[in-house]
Amino acid sequence: MKIALIGLGKMGANMARRLCRGGIEVVGFNRSREIIEELAREEGMTPANSLADAVKQLPSPRVVWLMLPSGAPTENTLQELIPMLDKGDIVVEGGNSNYHDSQRRGEMLAEHGIGYVDSGTSGGVWGLKEGYCLMVGGEKEHVNAVEPVLKTLAPAADRGWAHVGPVGAGHFTKMIHNGIEYGMMQAYAEGFALLRGKEEFALDMAQITELWKHGSVVRSWLLDLTADFMKKDQNLEEIEPYVADSGEGRWTVNESVDQGVAAPVLTLALQMRFASQDEYGYGNRVLSMMRNAFGGHFVETRDK
């Protein structure tokens, strides 16, 4: 099978590597030429000079897989692709798009007779070695057509990928997956902060994280990764306490509001990320002044 892979960032490039090594012919295009040349040289990927060149090199019916940032980059590329494709061709969108956009795009492409598959893709930088978890939405015939690609990207042909529902269901499932991820990470972080704070016990964080990996009900891959970096540095004094949010956590919380379903853990985990991003801490300054105003409590200034 031969596909075009558009977008060769960290995840897209590793997906191209896994596909090439798994026997899928990949035509790759990226704005940066350097990664195209690297993958062509090291993995045998077929290079493309443009989006049109990538499409031109595919047999009919064509399969074009997009691994682009959500929003304008994906939208603009889809609009550019439409006149290049024919009825029966399929576009797979594997980035982290909002599922509402996926539903709209599926309808838009269907008007041109083009199939659309939305694939929520999890695995990060470890996907090349471990395989990717693929949550796929779309019509059955379109998913069946790209099944060889899904089986190659997944940890194994019979697991790690699933057709979860109609168009939009793939990115919706990935959105909730990421919301859960936020909550799990926040719980671990708070627990480790409490362990670290009990100075009288002088707890060895590397020892404890390794301990919990075996037989504990809180063991997970996230814990495995945490244990790995705790072995190298458990003080983390060189790390800024800033945690970014990719957007999917916000979409998950918005979905909980839309459905009227309580999701306090996921919501608070997102809010804690916002708190870490507050460089100026204006809200906390206001709190300090309020305490001073009603109780005469000490206000700590920058010059101490």
Protein Blocks (a to p, Z undefined) as FASTA:
>chain_A
ZZddehjafklmmmmmmmmmnopacddddfblklmmmmmmmnopacdfbfklmmmmpccd
ddddddddehjllmmmmmmmmmmpcehiacddfbdcdfklmmmmmmmmmmnopacddddd
ehijmlmmnopadddeddfklmmmmmmmmmmmmmbfkgoiacfbdehjlmmmmmmmmmmm
mmmmmmmmmmmmmmmmmmmnopafklmmmmmmnopakbcfklmmmmmmmmmomnlmmpcc
bdcdehlmmmmmmmmmmnopacfklmmmmmmmmmmmmmnommmmmmmmmmmmmnopacdd
fkZZ
